[in-house]
Amino acid sequence: MAVPKRKTSRSRTRTRRATWKAKLPQVNKQIVNGQVTYSVSHQTDDNGRYNDRQVLDV
């Protein structure tokens, strides 16, 4: 089993952990009947439809 030769410093540990960041969800801009609407990708609409298919019973 591999064993580290030296203790990792605080700055090294924190630098490594700093790269793990949560991403904001992608927001799509759509123009429907002249009005701008925003939606999150891969979400069902209010009727439970996704990609023109009924996927949820609402």
N, C-alpha and C positions, 0 to 999 in steps of 0.2 A: 504494500500500500504506500502511496506517495505521501511523504511528510514534508511540510515546508521547512526550509533551513532557517528562515528568519521570520520574525513577527511582522505582519503587514502593518504599515503605519496608518494612522487615522486618515491622513489626506489621501492615501492610496485607496483605502476602503471607501471613503466618501466620494471620491472621483468616480470609482466604478459604479457605485449606487446612483450617482447623479444622472447617469445615462438612461436609467429606467424611468420613463415618463409616460403618463397616460396621454392618449391622443384624444382630441376633440372629435366628436362625430362629424362626418361629412354632411353638409347641408346643401341640398339641391334647390336651385332657384327655378321656379316654373311660372310661366305667364298663362293664366287661365281667364278667358273672357276679359282681357285687358287689365286684370289685377295680378299683382305679383304675390305668389305664395311660396313658402319655404317648406321643405319636407326633408326628413332624415332618410337616408338610403335604407333599403331592405326592411321597410316597415309596412304593416297592413294599414289600410285606410279605416275610416269609421265603420264601414259596413263589413269589415273582416275580409276584404278582398286584397290579393297580392298578385301582381302581374296578370291582371284580368282573370284571376281564378278565385273562387270562394275557398278560403283556407280555414276560416274560423266561423263558428256559429255564434252570431251576436244577437 
